[in-house]
């Protein structure tokens, strides 16, 4: 069975390209710019360009349909939220199997409000949270949350006419007036937002492959640094042993979804109390997917085996203590720290000297570059060029 991998710009797709390519699994890669890094992998034999769903959903769907026929693909695997949402709109018209959450699963897994409800029902601690829309915006003055207050879109991606639009990045409010201003601004882009209490902690991800809501294989990692010190994609992370408590919490959260596919459940551990809070679910492959591969657990391959009805090896072991680094993201982290701590920021924020020392020390320590591979160097170079051109 031949796969069509979309979102060639992402580390998620690059992980699949390297995994499938090494195992001889046939695939074709699609991207929406000529610089999408997965197109430059030594394992990418066939590739094509498609219309971005941020430009036109109908154009995107037409391109996917045409290239599925052109390359004789059997399964389409979108790895971004935008592509998953767009493909789901035409699931019945694609003419090939779609390896992605169903309409019903998207409505749960891609809404932070709904995943918080799952966690609450499972008895897993969550930050105090309120869902706000245009009709309930007046309640912002009555919330029982003290600053700093976290403001984030309920959905990372939404549909606006014939295109996908981003809901916006997480922002922070340090006063009541700032809360109203920033929430109002975000509501102009996103129909629903979440207003949450701030947790001063570090991120932990429990990720893997699920079948009918049950874990097949799970992997744990702790974030050491994020590309933005205020919160963002992982820049440096380390593989960890999954505690019984986190394994059970993840299983209880995911079980009611009945979902089959890849997902990561994100938590944050409070630096002072040590309490672990559920944050959200990524109902797809995630940005640090190259780390479990570096630690000896090939999750894209396990996903392929589950999707194609093959038996999954029972040994889901991996090496703990493996440090993975996205050099581009780590460089962004350093640049942000060198500009200084943002005014009013109450969370952890390294000193300039600490950030520089830790950044340089990883060049000497044993760590794994999560983009650059000596046997497949071109994708990392294409990624850097894409950043420069952007």
DRENGU-173899 format. One record per atom (N, C-alpha, C, O): residue in one letter; x, y, z. Coordinates in steps of 0.02 Angstrom, whole numbers, plus 50000, padded with zeros to 5 digits. Example, Ala and Ser with C-alpha at 12.3 -4.5 7.8 and 13.67 -1.06 7.14 Angstrom:
A506604971650390 A506154977550390 A506604983550390 A507124983450423 S506424988850354 S506844994750357 S506455000250394 S506705005750402 
REM end
This chain:
X500424994050000 X500005000050000 X500445006250000 X500925006750039 X500285011049956 X500695016949949 X500385022849986 X499775023949982 X500795026450023 X500555032250061 X500705038750025 X501195039349989 X500265043550035 X500395050450015 X500485054450079 X500015055350118 X501095056950090 X501255060950149 X501185068350132 X501505070750085 X500775071950169 X500695079150158 X501115082950209 X501435080050253 X501115089650203 X501475094050251 X502225092850250 X502535091850302 X502505092950190 X503215091550183 X503675096250220 X504265094750228 X503415101950244 X503825106850280 X503985104550351 X504445107150382 X503605099650378 X503615098350450 X504095092650469 X504235088250430 X504335093050532 X504725087450560 X504305081250565 X504565075650562 X503655081950573 X503205076250577 X503235072050514 X503295065950516 X503205075450457 X503235071950393 X503935069350380 X504025063850353 X504445073250398 X505135071050388 X505265064650426 X505615060250401 X504995064050487 X505075057850526 X504785051850488 X505085046550487 X504195052850458 X503885047450419 X504295045750358 X504385039950341 X504555050950324 X504955049850263 X505565045550279 X505715040750244 X505915047350333 X506515043550351 X506345036450374 X506695031650357 X505815035850414 X505615029250439 X505405024750382 X505645019150376 X504935027150340 X504675023050286 X505205021650233 X505245016150206 X505615026750220 X506125025950169 X506625020550187 X506835016650144 X506825020350251 X507315015250273 X507015008250271 X507385003350265 X506355007750276 X506025001250279 X505724999150212 X505414993850207 X505815003250162 X505575001450095 X504825002050086 X504544998950041 X504485005950129 X503765006950122 X503655012350069 X503925017850075 X503265011050018 X503185015849964 X502775021949985 X502275021350021 X502985027849963 X502635034049979 X502815039449929 X503305038949892 X502405044649929 X502535050749891 X502435056549940 X502015056149985 X502825061949931 X502795067549978 X502505073649943 X502705075449888 X502035076949976 X501765083149951 X501945089049997 X501965088250058 X502065094749967 X502205100750005 X501885106749971 X501695106349912 X501835112350008 X501525118149976 X502025123549956 X501835128749930 X502675122249967 X503195126549938 X503765122249914 X503845116549936 X504145124849868 X504695120849840 X505255119649890 X505675115349879 X505255123449947 X505775122749997 X505575118150055 X505955117450103 X504985115050051 X504775110550106 X505305105050114 X505455101450067 X505565104550175 X506185100750186 X506125093350171 X506615090250150 X505535090250181 X505475083050169 X505585081350096 X505775075750080 X505465086150052 X505565084949980 X506295084049963 X506465081449910 X506745086150009 X507465085749996 X507795079850030 X508405078950025 X507405075750064 X507695069850095 X507935064850043 X507655064349988 X508465061350059 X508735056350013 X508225050650002 X508275046949953 X507745050050048 X507255044750043 X506635046650003 X506215042449988 X506595053049984 X506015055449946 X506145054449872 X506535058049841 X505815049449843 X505905047949772 X505395051549728 X505525053049670 X504815052949757 X504275056249719 X503985061849762 X503885061049822 X503855067549730 X503585073149766 X503165077549721 X503215077249660 X502755081749751 X502335086349713 X502155092249758 X502235092049818 X501915097549726 X501695103549762 X500935103949758 X500635102149708 X500635106549811 X499915107449812 X499735114349839 X500155117749869 X499125116449829 X498885122749854 X498815122349930 X498525117549956 X499075127249965 X499025127250038 X498295128050059 X497935131950029 X498085124350110 X497395125250136 X497295132150167 X496725134250178 X497855135650182 X497795142450207 X497615147350150 X497415152950162 X497705145050089 X497535149050030 X496845147150003 X496425151449991 X496735140649993 X496095138249966 X495995130949984 X496385126649965 X495465129550022 X495315122650039 X495115118649977 X495335113049968 X494705121649934 X494485118149874 X495075116649828 X495105111249799 X495535121449822 X496135120249782 X496575114849812 X496845110649775 X496635114849877 X497025109749913 X496725102749900 X497085098149883 X496075102149910 X495745095649901 X495815093249829 X495945087349818 X495715097749781 X495785095749710 X496485093249695 X496575088349658 X496995096549724 X497685094449713 X497825087649745 X498165083449715 X497565086549804 X497665080149838 X497325074649798 X497625069249787 X496715075849775 X496355070849735 X496745069149671 X496835063249654 X496965074349635 X497305073249571 X497955069449580 X498115065049540 X498325071149633 X498975067849643 X498915060949673 X499355056849666 X498355059649708 X498235052849732 X498145048149672 X498385042449672 X497805050649620 X497725046749558 X498395046349521 X498595041049498 X498725052049515 X499355052349477 X499885047549505 X500235044249467 X499935047249572 X500455043149603 X500195036449629 X500555032649662 X499555034949613 X499255028549632 X499305027349708 X499515021949729 X499125032349747 X499165031849820 X498545028349848 X497995029049821 X498635024749902 X498085021149935 X497865024549999 X497285024250018 X498345027950033 X498205031050098 X498495038050097 X499065039050075 X498115042950121 X498365049850129 X498485050950203 X498045049850245 X499085053350219 X499265054850289 X499445062250296 X500015064150283 X498965066350316 X499135073350331 X499405073750403 X499155070250447 X499905077850414 X500205078050481 X500095084650517 X500305085350574 X499785089550484 X499635095950517 X498895096450530 X498485093150497 X498715100550579 X498015101650595 X497645104550536 X497075102650522 X497965109350501 X497635112550445 X497465107550390 X496905107550364 X497945103250372 X497825098350320 X497315093150341 X496925090750300 X497325091250405 X496845086350430 X496135089150425 X495675085750402 X496045095350448 X495385098550446 X495145099050374 X494565097550359 X495585101250328 X495395102050258 X495225095350226 X494735094850190 X495635090250239 X495495083550211 X494845080750237 X494475077450201 X494695082050301 X494085079350330 X493455082150297 X492945078750294 X493495088250272 X492925091150237 X492745087250174 X492165087250153 X493245083950145 X493135080250082 X493305072850091 X493485069550042 X493255070450151 X493455063450166 X493125058550117 X493455053950093 X492485059450104 X492115054750061 X492265055749987 X492115051349946 X492575061349970 X492715062749899 X493435061549879 X493605061749820 X493875060249928 X494585059549912 X494725053449869 X495185053549828 X494335048249877 X494435042249838 X494975037649865 X495115032349836 X495285039549921 X495795035449954 X495655035650029 X495285039850053 X495975030950064 X495895030750137 X496245036750168 X496795038550147 X495935039750219 X496235045450253 X496455043150323 X496045041250364 X497115043350335 X497385041450399 X497415047750443 X497935051050449 X496845049250474 X496775055350514 X496145054550556 X495725050350542 X496075058650608 X495475058350650 X494845059550608 X494855063250559 X494295056350628 X493655057250594 X493365064150612 X493645067750653 X492805065850580 X492465072250595 X492335072750670 X492475077850702 X492055067350698 X491875067450769 X492495068050814 X492495071550864 X493035064550794 X493655064750834 X493985071550829 X494275073950878 X493955074750770 X494225081450762 X493865086250809 X494185090550841 X493205085650813 X492825090150856 X492995089450930 X492875093950970 X493285083750948 X493505082751018 X494245084351025 X494435088551066 X494665081050986 X495385081450996 X495685088250977 X496205090151004 X495355091850932 X495615098250909 X495295104250944 X495395109950924 X494905102850996 X494615108251036 X494885107751108 X494755102751142 X495245112651129 X495525112551196 X494975112051249 X495065108651300 X494415115251237 X493855114951283 X493635107651294 X493505105651351 X493595103851240 X493365096951244 X493875092351277 X493695087951315 X494525093451262 X495025089151294 X495095090751368 X495245086251408 X494985096951388 X494965098551459 X494385095051493 X494455092751550 X493825094551458 X493245090951485 X493405083551494 X493215080551544 X493765080651446 X493965073651452 X494405072651513 X494315067951552 X494895077251522 X495355076651579 X494985077351645 X495105073651692 X494525082251648 X494145083251709 X493735077051725 X493695074951783 X493415074051675 X493015068051686 X493445062151708 X493205057751743 X494075062151686 X494535056751704 X494865057851772 X495245053651795 X494705063551804 X494995064951869 X495705067451867 X496075066951916 X495905070051809 X496585072651801 X496575080251813 X496165083651784 X497025082851856 X497025090051871 X497115094351808 X497515092651765 X496745099751804 X496805104551750 X496855111651779 X496615112751835 X497165116351743 X497165123251767 X496445125951767 X496035123851727 X496305130651812 X495645133951808 X495575137151740 X496005140951718 X495015135751707 X494925137751637 X494215140051625 X493735137551656 X494145144851580 X493485147351559 X493485147951483 X493955150551454 X492945145651452 X492855146551381 X492465153051369 X491945154151399 X492735157151325 X492435163751311 X492295164351237 X492715162551195 X491695166851220 X491545168551151 X491265175651150 X491265179151201 X491015177851092 X490785184751086 X490215186251134 X490155191751161 X489785181251145 X489195182351188 X489375182551262 X489025185651301 X489925179151281 X490105178851352 X490705183151369 X490965182851425 X490925187251322 X491515191451333 X491425196251392 X491915198051424 X490805198151406 X490695202751462 X490875199651529 X490975203351578 X490915192951532 X491075189551595 X491825189951612 X492025187751665 X492225192651566 X492945193051579 X493105197051642 X493615195951674 X492665201651660 X492795205751720 X492645202051784 X492795204451839 X492335196051780 X492115192451840 X492485185851850 X492275181851892 X493025184651813 X493355178151818 X493745177451883 X494005182351911 X493775171251908 X494115169851971 X494835167751960 X495085163151992 X495185171151914 X495875169651898 X496295175851908 X496135181251883 X496835175051946 X497275180751957 X497825181151904 X498055175951880 X498035187151886 X498575187851837 X499225184651864 X499325184251925 X499655182351819 X499575182651746 X499065177551722 X498985172151751 X498715179451669 X498175175351642 X498365173151572 X498605177051531 X498265166751558 X498425163851493 X497815164451448 X497265162751468 X497935166751386 X497395167351337 X497605163451275 X498125164851246 X497185158651253 X497355154651195 X496725153051156 X496175152851184 X496785151851091 X496185149951051 X495955143051070 X496355138651085 X495295141851067 X495035135251080 X495255130351026 X495415124651041 X495265132650964 X495515128750908 X496125132150879 X496125138250869 X496645128350866 X497245131250834 X497105133350763 X497395138250738 X496665129750729 X496495131150659 X495735131250652 X495385127050680 X495475136050614 X494755136450602 X494635137350527 X495085139050489 X494015136250507 X493825137150437 X493495143950428 X493035145650465 X493735147750379 X493445154150363 X493325154250287 X493795155250249 X492705153250267 X492565152950196 X492905146950164 X492775141250183 X493335148350116 X493675142950079 X494405142150101 X494815139750062 X494565144150162 X495255143350184 X495285142050259 X494815143250297 X495865139450279 X496005138350350 X496345144550377 X496785147450344 X496155146650437 X496485152350469 X496735150150537 X496425146050572 X497305152850556 X497605151250621 X497245155150676 X497065160950668 X497155151750733 X496805154950788 X497215160050825 X496945164150862 X497875159850816 X498315164450851 X498725160950904 X498565155350925 X499255164150925 X499715161350976 X499465162951046 X499095167751056 X499695158951093 X499535160151163 X499845166751186 X500415168251170 X499455170751222 X499695177151249 X499535177351324 X499175173151350 X499825182351357 X499755182851430 X499525189851448 X499735194851418 X499085190151497 X498835196551521 X499055197451594 X498995192851634 X499305203351610 X499565204751677 X499115209451717 X499275211251773 X498545211251687 X498065215551722 X497375214351692 X497305211151640 X496855216851726 X496175215951703 X496065219451636 X495745216751592 X496335225451629 X496245229151567 X496605225751508 X496355225551452 X497195222951523 X497575219451472 X497205213051451 X497215211051393 X496895209751500 X496505203751485 X495945205351435 X495855201651386 X495585210651448 X495025212551404 X495285214251334 X494995212151284 X495825218151331 X496095220151266 X496335214151225 X496165213451167 X496725209751257 X497015204151221 X496495198851204 X496525195751151 X496015197851248 X495485193051234 X495055195551176 X494855191651133 X494905201951175 X494505204851121 X494865204251054 X494555202651003 X495515205351055 X495915204650994 X495905197550968 X495825196350908 X495975192651013 X495985185650992 X495295183450968 X495245179450922 X494765186050999 X494095184150978 X493935186550907 X493495183850874 X494295191550884 X494205193850815 X494465188750765 X494265188750707 X494915184250788 X495195179050744 X494895172150758 X494835168050712 X494715171050820 X494485164450840 X493805164950873 X493715169050918 X493315160950853 X492645161650880 X492595159950955 X492145162350989 X493055155750979 X493065154051050 X493785154251075 X494245152251040 X493875156551137 X494535156651167 X494495153551236 X493965152951266 X495085151551261 X495145149151330 X495525154351371 X496025157051348 X495275155551430 X495625159851479 X495795155351537 X495355152351569 X496455154751552 X496695149951601 X497145153051653 X497455158251641 X497185149651711 X497675151651760 X498375149651736 X498445144751699 X498875153351756 X499565152151736 X499875146751780 X499815147051841 X500205141951749 X500575136851785 X501315137751771 X501525137151713 X501695139351822 X502415140251814 X502755133451817 X502915131051871 X502835130351760 X503105123551760 X503455121751696 X503555125951652 X503635115451690 X503965112951630 X503515107651598 X503105104551631 X503595106851533 X503155102551495 X503375095251494 X503975093751491 X502895090851496 X503005083651489 X502505081151437 X501915082851439 X502745077151390 X502305074351339 X502285066751343 X502805063551347 X501685064051341 X501595056751336 X501275055551268 X500695057251257 X501655052651224 X501455052151154 X501495044951131 X501825040751162 X501165043651075 X501205036951048 X500655035450998 X500375039950967 X500505029050992 X500005026650945 X499445023350986 X499565019651033 X498825024950966 X498235022351000 X497805018350951 X497815019550891 X497445013550978 X496975009650938 X496325009150977 X496295006351031 X495785011850947 X495135011950979 X495175015151049 X494835012951096 X495595020251056 X495655023851118 X496145020851168 X496285023851219 X496405014951152 X496865011551198 X497585012551175 X497725012351115 X498055013651222 X498755014351203 X499035007951172 X498945002551200 X499365008651116 X499735003051086 X500455003351108 X500734998451133 X500765009151098 X501455010351119 X501495017751140 X501255022151105 X501805019051198 X501865025851223 X502595027651234 X503015023351248 X502735034151229 X503405036951238 X503345043151281 X502875047051274 X503825044151327 X503805049951369 X504405054451358 X504965052151348 X504295061051360 X504855065751357 X504715071751401 X504135073451415 X505255074851423 X505205081051462 X505545086651422 X506095085751395 X505215092251419 X505515097951384 X506045101251427 X505935102751486 X506625102251398 X507165105851431 X507155113151412 X507215117551454 X507065114451348 X506995121351324 X506475121451268 X506385116551232 X506135127151262 X505655128251208 X505915133751164 X506295138051186 X505705133851101 X505955138951054 X505795145951078 X506165150651065 X505235146651114 X505065152951148 X505045151451223 X504635147351244 X505465154651264 X505475153151335 X504805154251370 X504685151651424 X504355158151339 X503695159251368 X503205153651350 X502645153551375 X503425149051308 X502995143551288 X502975142851213 X502865147751177 X503075136851189 X503065135651117 X503325128751101 X503375124551146 X503485127451038 X503735120851019 X504375119051056 X504765123451075 X504475112651067 X505065110251101 X505695111651060 X505705110450999 X506215114051093 X506865115151061 X507365109851083 X507755107251043 X507355108251148 X507775102951176 X507345098851223 X506995101551265 X507375092251215 X506965087851257 X507355081551272 X507835079851237 X507135077951324 X507475071851344 X506955066251354 X506415067451381 X507125060251332 X506675054551341 X506665052551415 X507185052551447 X506075050851440 X506005049151511 X505585042751518 X505235040751472 X505635039751576 X505205034151594 X504505036951610 X504445042051643 X503995033551586 X503315035751600 X503095032851667 X503085026751676 X502915037151713 X502675034851778 X502005031451770 X501635032651722 X501845027151818 X501195023751816 X500625028851816 X500115027951782 X500715034251856 X500185039251862 X500055042651795 X499475043651776 X500585044451758 X500495047751693 X500235042951640 X499835044851598 X500465036751643 X500205031751595 X499455030951605 X499075031051557 X499255030151668 X498545029151682 X498135035251664 X497585034651637 X498395041251679 X498025047351663 X497925047951588 X497385049751565 X498455046551549 X498415046951477 X497905041951449 X497515043551405 X497915035851476 X497445030751453 X496725032751469 X496285031651428 X496615035751528 X495935037651547 X495675043451504 X495085043751488 X496125048051486 X495925053651444 X495755051351374 X495255053651345 X496155046851346 X496065044951276 X495535039551266 X495245039051212 X495405035551316 X494945029851308 X494255031851280 X494015028551234 X493935037051307 X493265038751282 X493255041051210 X492715041051179 X493825043051182 X493825045651113 X493755039951062 X493505041151007 X493965033851080 X493945028351032 X494415029450973 X494345026150922 X494895033950980 X495315036150925 X495845030950907 X496155027850951 X495945029950842 X496495025850817 X496965030450777 X496765033550728 X497585030750799 X498075035050765 X498605037450815 X498665034850870 X498985042350793 X499525045250835 X499265051250873 X498845055050848 X499505052150934 X499305057850974 X499815059051029 X500175054551050 X499825065251053 X500225066851112 X499785070451162 X499415075051145 X499825068151225 X499475071451280 X499985075651317 X500485072951342 X499855082151322 X500325086751353 X500135088451424 X499545089551440 X500645088551467 X500565090351538 X501065095851555 X501555096951520 X500935099051611 X501415103851638 X501495102351712 X500995101651748 X502115101951735 X502265100551805 X502445107051840 X502935110351821 X502065108851891 X502185115051928 X502855114551964 X502985109752000 X503275119651954 X503955119551982 X503945119952058 X504405117352090 X503435122952088 X503425123752160 X503065117852194 X503345114952241 X502465116252172 X502075111052206 X502225104052182 X502105099152218 X502495103452120 X502615096852091 X501985093652062 X502015088052037 X501415097152066 X500795094452040 X500795094551964 X501025099451933 X500555089251934 X500525088651861 X499835090451836 X499335087651858 X499805095251789 X499175097451760 X499135095151687 X499625095551650 X498545092851667 X498415091651596 X498355098351561 X498055103051587 X498635098751499 X498595104851460 X498185104051397 X497715107851385 X498355099051355 X497995098151292 X498195091651259 X498655088151281 X497835089951205 X497995084151164 X498165086451094 X497815090751066 X498695083751066 X498825084450994 X498605078050960 X498935072950966 X498045078250925 X497765072250894 X498075070750826 X497725069750777 X498725070650825 X499105069650763 X499825068350782 X499995068250842 X500265067350734 X500975067250748 X501195074050774 X500875079150757 X501715074250814 X501905080350849 X502605082550829 X502965078750796 X502795088650848 X503405091650823 X504045088150843 X504535088350806 X504055085050903 X504665081750927 X504665074250911 X504995070350946 X504305072150859 X504245065050842 X504915061950824 X504985055850828 X505425065850806 X506075063050790 X506445060750853 X506915056750848 X506235063050913 X506565060950975 X506455053550990 X506945050051003 X505835050950990 X505765043851003 X506145039450953 X506395034150971 X506205041750891 X506595037850842 X507325037750863 X507645032550858 X507585043450886 X508275043750910 X508375039350971 X508925036750983 X507835038351010 X507875034251070 X507735026951056 X507715022851102 X507615025250993 X507535018250975 X506825015850966 X506695009850961 X506345020550965 X505635018750958 X505365022050895 X505265028150893 X505255018050843 X505035020650778 X504275021150777 X503935016650752 X504005026550803 X503285027350808 X502935028150740 X502385025450731 X503225031550690 X502905031750624 X502805024750595 X502285023350564 X503295020350605 X503235013450580 X502685009750617 X502305005950586 X502635010750683 X502105007550721 X501425010150699 X500945006350693 X501375016650686 X500755019550660 X500565016250594 X499985014550583 X501045015350550 X500915012150485 X500665004950495 X500205002850460 X500955001350541 X500744994450553 X500034994250579 X499634989950558 X499864998750625 X499184998950651 X498695000750596 X498164997750589 X498875005850556 X498425008250503 X498295003050449 X497765002950419 X498784998650438 X498714993650385 X498514986750413 X498534981850377 X498324986550477 X498074980350507 X498594975150521 X498434969250528 X499224977150526 X499764972450541 X499874971750616 X499704976250654 X500164966350635 X500324965150705 X500874970050727 X501344971350690 X500804972750788 X501284977450814 X501754973950862 X501524970350907 X502414974650854 X502884971550901 X502714973450973 X502574979250987 X502744968651018 X502554969951088 X503084973851126 X502934976851177 X503694973851101 X504234977351135 X504224984851118 X504454986851064 X503964988851163 X503934996051152 X504454999751192 X504365005651209 X505004996351207 X505524999451248 X505925004651208 X505975004251147 X506205009451244 X506635014551215 X507155016651267 X507075015251326 X507665020051244 X508195022151289 X507985028651325 X507765033451294 X508055028651390 X507915034651429 X508545039051432 X509105036551425 X508435045451442 X508995050151448 X509285052451382 X509815055651381 X508955050851326 X509185053051260 X508965060251250 X508375061851253 X509445064651238 X509305071751228 X509255073251154 X509715071751116 X508705076251134 X508615078151064 X508575085751058 X508275089051100 X508885088351007 X508935095650999 X508745097750929 X508995095150879 X508285102550926 X508145106050863 X508565112350864 X508385117250897 X509115112350828 X509595117850833 X509285124550814 X509445129650844 X508855124450763 X508525130650742 X508095133450799 X508115139350814 X507695129050830 X507275131150885 X507675133350945 X507495138150979 X508225129850958 X508655131651016 X508995138351005 X509105142151052 X509155139850942 X509455146350926 X508935151950936 X509115157350960 X508315150650918 X507785155450930 X507695156651005 X507595162351027 X507745151251045 X507695151851118 X508245156551144 X508115161051183 X508855155351122 X509415159451144 X509325166751125 X509425171151166 X509125167951063 X509025174851040 X508495178451082 X508565184351098 X507965174751100 X507435177851141 X507695179551211 X507555184951237 X508075174951241 X508345176151308 X508825181951308 X508835185951354 X509235182551256 X509725187951252 X509395194851249 X509705199851265 X508765195051227 X508395201351227 X508145203351296 X507935208951307 X508175198551343 X507985200151412 X507305197651431 X506875196551389 X507195196851497 X506555194551523 X506015199651508 X506105205551521 X505445197451480 X504895202051467 X504635205051533 X504615201751584 X504435211151530 X504185214651589 X503565211051616 X503095209751579 X503585209551680 X503015206351713 X503005198851710 X502575195651741 X503465195751672 X503445188451664 X503625185051731 X504165186251757 X503165180851759 X503285177951825 X503595170951823 X503805168351875 X503615168051764 X503835161151758 X504595160451754 X504955165451757 X504805154251746 X505525152951739 X505795156451677 X505495156151623 X506365159851684 X506685163151628 X507435163351643 X507635166551692 X507845159951603 X508555159651618 X508905166351610 X508665170751574 X509465167051643 X509885172951633 X510225172451565 X510245167051535 X510475177951540 X510815177751475 X511425173151477 X511535169251431 X511805173451532 X512405169351537 X512215161951541 X512525157751509 X511705160451580 X511475153451586 X511255150751518 X511435145151499 X510865154751481 X510615152451416 X511195151351367 X511185146451330 X511675155851367 X512245155151321 X512665149051339 X512875145351295 X512775148151405 X513175142351427 X512835135751409 X513155131151384 X512185135351420 X511815129151405 X511765127951330 X511795122251308 X511695133251292 X511665132651219 X512325129751192 X512325125151152 X512885132651215 X513535130451190 X513725123551216 X514055119751180 X513515121951277 X513725115551307 X513445109551269 X513755104251269 X512875110351236 X512585104751200 X512985102851138 X512905097351111 X513415107451114 X513845105651058 X514375100651079 X514645096951038 X514525100551145 X515035096051171 X514725089851203 X515045084551207 X514105090451227 X513785084851261 X513495079951210 X513455081451150 X513305074151234 X512995069051191 X512265070851180 X511855070151226 X512105073051121 X511415074651104 X511295072951031 X511775072050993 X510665072651013 X510485070750945 X510145076650911 X509655079350935 X510425078650854 X510095083750814 X509465080950784 X509485075650752 X508895084350795 X508265081450773 X508075083350702 X507585080750675 X508465087650670 X508355089050600 X508935086550558 X508845083050508 X509535088350579 X510125086550540 X510295079150552 X510325076850609 X510415075650498 X510655068750501 X511225068150452 X511175070350395 X511765065250474 X512365064850431 X512225061050367 X512535062350315 X511755056150370 X511595052350310 X511015055350270 X510825052750218 X510745060950296 X510185064250262 X510195071750279 X509745074250312 X510705075350256 X510815082250279 X510385087650244 X510285092950272 X510145086150185 X509825091450145 X509185094350177 X509085100350172 X508765090350211 X508165093350241 X508315098950291 X507975104050292 X508835098050331 X509005103250380 X509225109650344 X509055115150365 X509605108950290 X509825114750253 X509235118250220 X509205124450218 X508765114350194 X508165117250163 X507745120950216 X507455126150201 X507715118250277 X507335121350331 X507635128150349 X507265132950359 X508295128450353 X508625134850368 X508485139850312 X508335145650326 X508525137650250 X508405142150194 X507685144550194 X507545150350179 X507225140150212 X506515142050217 X506415147450269 X506035152150259 X506765146850326 X506725151950379 X506995158650354 X506695163950368 X507545158450318 X507855164550292 X507385167950242 X507285174050245 X507095164050198 X506645166950147 X506005169550178 X505705174350153 X505785166450233 X505165168750267 X505275175350302 X504805177950332 
REM end
